[in-house]
Amino acid sequence: MPYISVRGIEHYYEWMKQPSGDTKKPVMVFIHGWAGSARYWRSTANALLDKFDCLLYDLRGFGRSGGKPTVVEASESVVESETSQEKTQAIQDLTYELTEYAEDLAVLLDKLHLQRVYINAHSMGASVATLFFNSYPQRVEKGILTCSGIFEYDEKAFTAFHKFGGYVVKFRPKWLGKIPFVDQMFMARFLHRPIPAFERQAFLQDFLDADYDAALGTIFTSVSKAQAELMPQEFAKLQVPTLMISGEYDQIIPAEMGRQAAALNDNVEFVVIPDTAHFPMLEDAGTYLRRVREFLQVPVVELQAG
């Protein structure tokens, strides 16, 4: 499996490509959400290979990517004049702020020599993508934010969420994945329509394998007062043409949150996929892909994810 060191941490990535002769295709990068991995994007990417070379990767601490430094390597943001000790400290000081994950993406693209790309991101990954769009608008052709939005800060609700989230992250015995039907129960709150069993099982396994510090750290940084105050500003200043897609019955990030975010900026187009929840790309691949292709102005050659 291909790995690349990004800011001192081994990141898993993979290319999905279809032979195209001498024609060079644009690149679409896929970013997954909390406790997931690039695995659940594979069917969507496969359906877009006629027009794109697709790059999938696992965020730091999730999927097959490392959560801790494995080598002493300076990030691209560390100036050459710094000592080796200072460089090492810069790596150790990496946090779980979503802005740091956006910087991880910038370094990954640099290392793969990619200048300008399309991006499709989901859930927490969509927040990372939004921050990246605004930090590096010159590097993004168009963006798709799946199941994203803005939320209001509620101290009591956030405190309860963090407490519950901490318990969930702490109690993740490996044997849980071997119990029959646990994947169905685990995914019930995320779905309105059924998805293939292997997709449910893969997401459960990703959750069980997620690095403890990364899983807990991103709960506190992505659902926080600071984030609730920051994201409306980020959506409002988007320059990149963006499609925001929500699932009609999403309980994790309700469609109304997406609608409110899109209303802040004329560069954002908003659509709701009927009868889906937090994984519209898997629950109704045909409708999802049609909407994506219409936004990208790509001919509708194949509507079903393979």
C-alpha positions as a LaTeX table, in Angstrom:
\begin{tabular}{lrrr}
\hline
Residue & $x$ (\AA) & $y$ (\AA) & $z$ (\AA) \\
\hline
Met1 & 0.00 & 0.00 & 0.00 \\
Pro2 & 1.35 & 3.48 & $-0.83$ \\
Tyr3 & 2.30 & 5.76 & 2.05 \\
Ile4 & 3.79 & 9.23 & 2.06 \\
Ser5 & 5.27 & 11.21 & 4.94 \\
Val6 & 3.30 & 14.40 & 5.54 \\
Arg7 & 4.69 & 16.66 & 8.27 \\
Gly8 & 6.47 & 13.71 & 9.81 \\
Ile9 & 3.49 & 11.33 & 9.84 \\
Glu10 & 2.88 & 8.44 & 7.46 \\
His11 & $-0.29$ & 9.03 & 5.42 \\
Tyr12 & $-2.01$ & 6.38 & 3.36 \\
Tyr13 & $-3.08$ & 7.45 & $-0.14$ \\
Glu14 & $-4.17$ & 5.77 & $-3.35$ \\
Trp15 & $-4.73$ & 6.72 & $-6.96$ \\
Met16 & $-7.74$ & 5.52 & $-8.91$ \\
Lys17 & $-7.24$ & 6.03 & $-12.63$ \\
Gln18 & $-8.63$ & 4.84 & $-15.94$ \\
Pro19 & $-6.44$ & 4.75 & $-19.08$ \\
Ser20 & $-7.10$ & 7.80 & $-21.24$ \\
Gly21 & $-4.47$ & 7.65 & $-23.98$ \\
Asp22 & $-2.62$ & 10.93 & $-24.30$ \\
Thr23 & $-5.37$ & 12.96 & $-22.61$ \\
Lys24 & $-4.41$ & 14.28 & $-19.20$ \\
Lys25 & $-7.36$ & 14.29 & $-16.83$ \\
Pro26 & $-7.97$ & 16.74 & $-14.00$ \\
Val27 & $-7.52$ & 15.42 & $-10.46$ \\
Met28 & $-10.30$ & 15.07 & $-7.90$ \\
Val29 & $-9.26$ & 14.68 & $-4.27$ \\
Phe30 & $-11.62$ & 12.98 & $-1.81$ \\
Ile31 & $-11.62$ & 13.76 & 1.93 \\
His32 & $-13.46$ & 11.55 & 4.40 \\
Gly33 & $-15.18$ & 12.44 & 7.67 \\
Trp34 & $-14.65$ & 11.74 & 11.36 \\
Ala35 & $-13.58$ & 8.19 & 12.27 \\
Gly36 & $-13.83$ & 7.08 & 8.63 \\
Ser37 & $-11.33$ & 6.50 & 5.85 \\
Ala38 & $-10.97$ & 6.89 & 2.10 \\
Arg39 & $-12.54$ & 3.45 & 1.68 \\
Tyr40 & $-16.12$ & 4.72 & 1.58 \\
Trp41 & $-15.26$ & 7.12 & $-1.27$ \\
Arg42 & $-14.08$ & 4.37 & $-3.62$ \\
Ser43 & $-17.43$ & 3.71 & $-5.32$ \\
Thr44 & $-18.01$ & 7.43 & $-5.97$ \\
Ala45 & $-14.48$ & 7.88 & $-7.31$ \\
Asn46 & $-14.85$ & 4.81 & $-9.52$ \\
Ala47 & $-17.96$ & 6.30 & $-11.12$ \\
Leu48 & $-16.06$ & 9.48 & $-12.03$ \\
Leu49 & $-12.97$ & 7.90 & $-13.57$ \\
Asp50 & $-14.13$ & 8.66 & $-17.09$ \\
Lys51 & $-13.37$ & 12.35 & $-16.42$ \\
Phe52 & $-11.03$ & 12.46 & $-13.42$ \\
Asp53 & $-7.95$ & 10.87 & $-11.94$ \\
Cys54 & $-9.03$ & 10.38 & $-8.33$ \\
Leu55 & $-6.81$ & 10.77 & $-5.28$ \\
Leu56 & $-8.03$ & 9.24 & $-2.02$ \\
Tyr57 & $-6.19$ & 9.54 & 1.29 \\
Asp58 & $-6.74$ & 8.91 & 4.99 \\
Leu59 & $-6.62$ & 11.87 & 7.35 \\
Arg60 & $-3.99$ & 11.92 & 10.08 \\
Gly61 & $-4.94$ & 9.48 & 12.81 \\
Phe62 & $-7.70$ & 7.78 & 10.84 \\
Gly63 & $-7.97$ & 4.78 & 8.54 \\
Arg64 & $-4.53$ & 3.54 & 7.59 \\
Ser65 & $-2.70$ & 6.80 & 8.31 \\
Gly66 & $-0.52$ & 7.19 & 11.38 \\
Gly67 & $-1.50$ & 9.33 & 14.32 \\
Lys68 & 1.98 & 9.99 & 15.65 \\
Pro69 & 5.30 & 10.97 & 14.01 \\
Thr70 & 7.31 & 7.99 & 12.83 \\
Val71 & 10.23 & 9.90 & 11.35 \\
Val72 & 11.87 & 13.23 & 12.07 \\
Glu73 & 10.93 & 15.32 & 9.07 \\
Ala74 & 10.39 & 19.05 & 8.88 \\
Ser75 & 7.14 & 20.24 & 7.40 \\
Glu76 & 7.17 & 22.59 & 4.45 \\
Ser77 & 6.15 & 25.38 & 6.84 \\
Val78 & 9.33 & 25.00 & 8.92 \\
Val79 & 12.05 & 27.36 & 7.70 \\
Glu80 & 15.41 & 25.91 & 6.73 \\
Ser81 & 17.30 & 27.94 & 9.33 \\
Glu82 & 15.72 & 26.14 & 12.26 \\
Thr83 & 17.68 & 23.54 & 14.15 \\
Ser84 & 16.88 & 19.85 & 14.00 \\
Gln85 & 15.47 & 20.07 & 17.52 \\
Glu86 & 13.12 & 22.88 & 16.55 \\
Lys87 & 11.95 & 20.90 & 13.54 \\
Thr88 & 11.26 & 17.88 & 15.73 \\
Gln89 & 9.27 & 20.06 & 18.13 \\
Ala90 & 7.21 & 21.46 & 15.25 \\
Ile91 & 6.12 & 17.93 & 14.38 \\
Gln92 & 5.35 & 17.04 & 17.98 \\
Asp93 & 3.29 & 20.21 & 18.33 \\
Leu94 & 0.84 & 19.20 & 15.59 \\
Thr95 & $-2.67$ & 19.60 & 16.95 \\
Tyr96 & $-6.07$ & 18.30 & 15.97 \\
Glu97 & $-7.37$ & 21.69 & 14.89 \\
Leu98 & $-9.06$ & 21.44 & 11.51 \\
Thr99 & $-6.79$ & 24.19 & 10.18 \\
Glu100 & $-3.88$ & 21.79 & 10.77 \\
Tyr101 & $-5.64$ & 19.12 & 8.72 \\
Ala102 & $-6.06$ & 21.68 & 5.92 \\
Glu103 & $-2.30$ & 22.28 & 6.06 \\
Asp104 & $-1.72$ & 18.52 & 5.91 \\
Leu105 & $-3.61$ & 18.52 & 2.61 \\
Ala106 & $-1.51$ & 21.38 & 1.24 \\
Val107 & 1.69 & 19.47 & 2.04 \\
Leu108 & 0.29 & 16.26 & 0.53 \\
Leu109 & $-0.52$ & 18.06 & $-2.74$ \\
Asp110 & 2.94 & 19.62 & $-2.80$ \\
Lys111 & 4.60 & 16.25 & $-2.32$ \\
Leu112 & 2.54 & 14.74 & $-5.14$ \\
His113 & 3.27 & 17.77 & $-7.36$ \\
Leu114 & $-0.40$ & 18.69 & $-7.74$ \\
Gln115 & $-1.07$ & 22.38 & $-8.30$ \\
Arg116 & $-4.80$ & 22.73 & $-8.98$ \\
Val117 & $-7.45$ & 20.13 & $-8.15$ \\
Tyr118 & $-11.15$ & 19.45 & $-7.64$ \\
Ile119 & $-12.12$ & 18.43 & $-4.11$ \\
Asn120 & $-15.04$ & 16.38 & $-2.79$ \\
Ala121 & $-15.18$ & 16.25 & 1.00 \\
His122 & $-17.60$ & 14.78 & 3.54 \\
Ser123 & $-18.75$ & 15.75 & 7.04 \\
Met124 & $-15.75$ & 16.81 & 9.19 \\
Gly125 & $-13.65$ & 16.51 & 6.05 \\
Ala126 & $-15.88$ & 19.13 & 4.44 \\
Ser127 & $-14.95$ & 21.59 & 7.19 \\
Val128 & $-11.29$ & 20.81 & 6.51 \\
Ala129 & $-11.92$ & 21.39 & 2.81 \\
Thr130 & $-13.66$ & 24.73 & 3.42 \\
Leu131 & $-10.66$ & 25.96 & 5.38 \\
Phe132 & $-8.37$ & 24.74 & 2.59 \\
Phe133 & $-10.50$ & 26.49 & $-0.08$ \\
Asn134 & $-10.06$ & 29.82 & 1.69 \\
Ser135 & $-6.36$ & 29.36 & 2.47 \\
Tyr136 & $-5.47$ & 28.14 & $-1.04$ \\
Pro137 & $-8.22$ & 29.27 & $-3.46$ \\
Gln138 & $-5.75$ & 29.25 & $-6.33$ \\
Arg139 & $-5.32$ & 25.50 & $-5.90$ \\
Val140 & $-9.00$ & 24.54 & $-6.21$ \\
Glu141 & $-10.97$ & 24.43 & $-9.46$ \\
Lys142 & $-14.32$ & 23.52 & $-7.88$ \\
Gly143 & $-15.36$ & 22.03 & $-4.56$ \\
Ile144 & $-18.09$ & 19.70 & $-3.34$ \\
Leu145 & $-19.03$ & 19.72 & 0.34 \\
Thr146 & $-21.13$ & 16.71 & 1.28 \\
Cys147 & $-23.07$ & 16.85 & 4.56 \\
Ser148 & $-21.69$ & 20.09 & 5.91 \\
Gly149 & $-23.14$ & 23.23 & 7.45 \\
Ile150 & $-23.11$ & 25.71 & 10.30 \\
Phe151 & $-24.34$ & 25.18 & 13.84 \\
Glu152 & $-25.05$ & 27.42 & 16.79 \\
Tyr153 & $-23.08$ & 27.10 & 20.00 \\
Asp154 & $-24.99$ & 25.57 & 22.88 \\
Glu155 & $-22.78$ & 25.13 & 25.94 \\
Lys156 & $-24.93$ & 22.51 & 27.64 \\
Ala157 & $-25.43$ & 20.47 & 24.47 \\
Phe158 & $-21.76$ & 20.69 & 23.49 \\
Thr159 & $-20.63$ & 19.62 & 26.98 \\
Ala160 & $-22.94$ & 16.62 & 26.86 \\
Phe161 & $-21.74$ & 15.74 & 23.36 \\
His162 & $-18.09$ & 15.89 & 24.39 \\
Lys163 & $-18.75$ & 13.73 & 27.44 \\
Phe164 & $-20.63$ & 11.13 & 25.40 \\
Gly165 & $-18.07$ & 11.30 & 22.58 \\
Gly166 & $-15.24$ & 10.72 & 25.02 \\
Tyr167 & $-16.95$ & 7.62 & 26.35 \\
Val168 & $-17.61$ & 6.28 & 22.85 \\
Val169 & $-14.01$ & 6.79 & 21.78 \\
Lys170 & $-12.68$ & 5.18 & 24.96 \\
Phe171 & $-14.89$ & 2.10 & 24.76 \\
Arg172 & $-13.93$ & 0.52 & 21.44 \\
Pro173 & $-12.95$ & $-3.12$ & 22.07 \\
Lys174 & $-11.65$ & $-4.84$ & 18.94 \\
Trp175 & $-14.03$ & $-7.75$ & 19.48 \\
Leu176 & $-16.99$ & $-5.43$ & 18.93 \\
Gly177 & $-16.57$ & $-5.78$ & 15.16 \\
Lys178 & $-17.05$ & $-9.55$ & 15.37 \\
Ile179 & $-20.51$ & $-9.42$ & 16.91 \\
Pro180 & $-23.28$ & $-10.10$ & 14.36 \\
Phe181 & $-25.40$ & $-7.11$ & 13.34 \\
Val182 & $-23.30$ & $-4.61$ & 15.32 \\
Asp183 & $-22.44$ & $-2.82$ & 12.07 \\
Gln184 & $-26.16$ & $-2.32$ & 11.37 \\
Met185 & $-26.78$ & $-0.92$ & 14.84 \\
Phe186 & $-23.67$ & 1.26 & 14.65 \\
Met187 & $-24.67$ & 2.79 & 11.29 \\
Ala188 & $-28.40$ & 3.14 & 12.03 \\
Arg189 & $-28.15$ & 6.79 & 13.06 \\
Phe190 & $-26.10$ & 7.66 & 9.98 \\
Leu191 & $-28.46$ & 6.16 & 7.39 \\
His192 & $-31.98$ & 6.50 & 6.08 \\
Arg193 & $-31.60$ & 3.91 & 3.32 \\
Pro194 & $-29.57$ & 0.70 & 3.45 \\
Ile195 & $-26.04$ & 0.50 & 2.07 \\
Pro196 & $-24.01$ & $-2.63$ & 1.22 \\
Ala197 & $-22.90$ & $-4.69$ & 4.21 \\
Phe198 & $-19.21$ & $-4.35$ & 3.33 \\
Glu199 & $-19.55$ & $-0.54$ & 3.51 \\
Arg200 & $-21.12$ & $-0.73$ & 6.98 \\
Gln201 & $-18.49$ & $-3.18$ & 8.18 \\
Ala202 & $-15.63$ & $-1.08$ & 6.79 \\
Phe203 & $-16.86$ & 2.05 & 8.54 \\
Leu204 & $-17.22$ & 0.19 & 11.84 \\
Gln205 & $-13.69$ & $-1.15$ & 11.47 \\
Asp206 & $-12.34$ & 2.32 & 10.69 \\
Phe207 & $-14.03$ & 3.61 & 13.85 \\
Leu208 & $-12.50$ & 0.84 & 15.94 \\
Asp209 & $-9.04$ & 1.42 & 14.46 \\
Ala210 & $-8.98$ & 5.23 & 14.71 \\
Asp211 & $-6.14$ & 6.70 & 16.78 \\
Tyr212 & $-7.47$ & 7.56 & 20.25 \\
Asp213 & $-5.94$ & 11.05 & 20.42 \\
Ala214 & $-7.04$ & 11.96 & 16.89 \\
Ala215 & $-10.58$ & 10.67 & 17.37 \\
Leu216 & $-11.03$ & 12.46 & 20.68 \\
Gly217 & $-9.09$ & 15.56 & 19.66 \\
Thr218 & $-11.18$ & 16.19 & 16.55 \\
Ile219 & $-14.41$ & 15.80 & 18.54 \\
Phe220 & $-13.33$ & 18.74 & 20.68 \\
Thr221 & $-12.02$ & 20.88 & 17.80 \\
Ser222 & $-14.78$ & 20.27 & 15.22 \\
Val223 & $-17.68$ & 20.65 & 17.66 \\
Ser224 & $-16.68$ & 23.70 & 19.66 \\
Lys225 & $-17.58$ & 27.31 & 20.34 \\
Ala226 & $-14.59$ & 28.45 & 18.27 \\
Gln227 & $-15.67$ & 26.33 & 15.31 \\
Ala228 & $-19.28$ & 27.51 & 15.57 \\
Glu229 & $-18.05$ & 31.09 & 15.35 \\
Leu230 & $-15.46$ & 30.44 & 12.63 \\
Met231 & $-17.33$ & 28.41 & 10.04 \\
Pro232 & $-20.03$ & 30.99 & 9.13 \\
Gln233 & $-17.18$ & 33.40 & 8.33 \\
Glu234 & $-15.42$ & 30.75 & 6.26 \\
Phe235 & $-18.55$ & 29.92 & 4.24 \\
Ala236 & $-19.25$ & 33.62 & 3.71 \\
Lys237 & $-15.84$ & 34.32 & 2.15 \\
Leu238 & $-15.63$ & 31.30 & $-0.18$ \\
Gln239 & $-14.32$ & 32.24 & $-3.62$ \\
Val240 & $-14.21$ & 28.71 & $-4.99$ \\
Pro241 & $-17.35$ & 27.59 & $-6.89$ \\
Thr242 & $-18.86$ & 25.12 & $-4.43$ \\
Leu243 & $-21.67$ & 22.58 & $-4.43$ \\
Met244 & $-23.10$ & 21.76 & $-1.00$ \\
Ile245 & $-25.02$ & 18.49 & $-0.77$ \\
Ser246 & $-27.16$ & 17.48 & 2.20 \\
Gly247 & $-29.14$ & 14.35 & 2.97 \\
Glu248 & $-32.83$ & 15.04 & 3.60 \\
Tyr249 & $-32.94$ & 13.03 & 6.83 \\
Asp250 & $-29.38$ & 13.56 & 8.07 \\
Gln251 & $-29.38$ & 13.48 & 11.89 \\
Ile252 & $-25.67$ & 14.23 & 12.20 \\
Ile253 & $-25.60$ & 17.46 & 10.18 \\
Pro254 & $-29.24$ & 18.28 & 9.33 \\
Ala255 & $-29.97$ & 19.65 & 5.87 \\
Glu256 & $-31.09$ & 22.96 & 7.36 \\
Met257 & $-27.53$ & 23.56 & 8.57 \\
Gly258 & $-26.31$ & 23.13 & 5.00 \\
Arg259 & $-29.01$ & 25.44 & 3.69 \\
Gln260 & $-28.00$ & 28.16 & 6.17 \\
Ala261 & $-24.34$ & 27.84 & 5.20 \\
Ala262 & $-25.08$ & 28.02 & 1.47 \\
Ala263 & $-27.26$ & 31.11 & 1.98 \\
Leu264 & $-24.20$ & 33.04 & 3.14 \\
Asn265 & $-22.47$ & 32.99 & $-0.25$ \\
Asp266 & $-23.53$ & 33.27 & $-3.89$ \\
Asn267 & $-20.65$ & 30.99 & $-4.88$ \\
Val268 & $-22.34$ & 28.08 & $-3.11$ \\
Glu269 & $-25.02$ & 25.99 & $-4.79$ \\
Phe270 & $-27.16$ & 23.90 & $-2.43$ \\
Val271 & $-29.02$ & 20.67 & $-3.11$ \\
Val272 & $-30.78$ & 18.11 & $-0.93$ \\
Ile273 & $-30.78$ & 14.41 & $-1.87$ \\
Pro274 & $-34.23$ & 13.05 & $-0.95$ \\
Asp275 & $-34.61$ & 9.95 & 1.23 \\
Thr276 & $-30.96$ & 9.91 & 2.35 \\
Ala277 & $-29.16$ & 10.79 & 5.55 \\
His278 & $-25.44$ & 11.24 & 6.31 \\
Phe279 & $-24.09$ & 9.15 & 3.42 \\
Pro280 & $-26.07$ & 10.27 & 0.34 \\
Met281 & $-23.24$ & 9.16 & $-1.96$ \\
Leu282 & $-23.82$ & 5.57 & $-0.80$ \\
Glu283 & $-27.56$ & 5.65 & $-0.05$ \\
Asp284 & $-28.55$ & 7.03 & $-3.47$ \\
Ala285 & $-25.47$ & 6.94 & $-5.67$ \\
Gly286 & $-27.41$ & 7.64 & $-8.87$ \\
Thr287 & $-28.95$ & 10.93 & $-7.72$ \\
Tyr288 & $-25.77$ & 12.00 & $-5.97$ \\
Leu289 & $-23.60$ & 11.43 & $-9.03$ \\
Arg290 & $-26.07$ & 13.15 & $-11.34$ \\
Arg291 & $-26.00$ & 16.26 & $-9.14$ \\
Val292 & $-22.20$ & 16.19 & $-8.99$ \\
Arg293 & $-21.84$ & 15.82 & $-12.75$ \\
Glu294 & $-24.32$ & 18.62 & $-13.41$ \\
Phe295 & $-22.32$ & 20.92 & $-11.13$ \\
Leu296 & $-19.02$ & 19.91 & $-12.68$ \\
Gln297 & $-20.54$ & 20.20 & $-16.16$ \\
Val298 & $-19.45$ & 16.66 & $-16.90$ \\
Pro299 & $-21.69$ & 14.60 & $-19.25$ \\
Val300 & $-23.88$ & 12.06 & $-17.46$ \\
Val301 & $-22.21$ & 8.91 & $-18.79$ \\
Glu302 & $-22.69$ & 6.66 & $-15.77$ \\
Leu303 & $-25.13$ & 7.30 & $-12.97$ \\
Gln304 & $-24.49$ & 4.28 & $-10.79$ \\
Ala305 & $-21.39$ & 3.94 & $-8.65$ \\
Gly306 & $-19.52$ & 0.76 & $-9.49$ \\
\hline
\end{tabular}
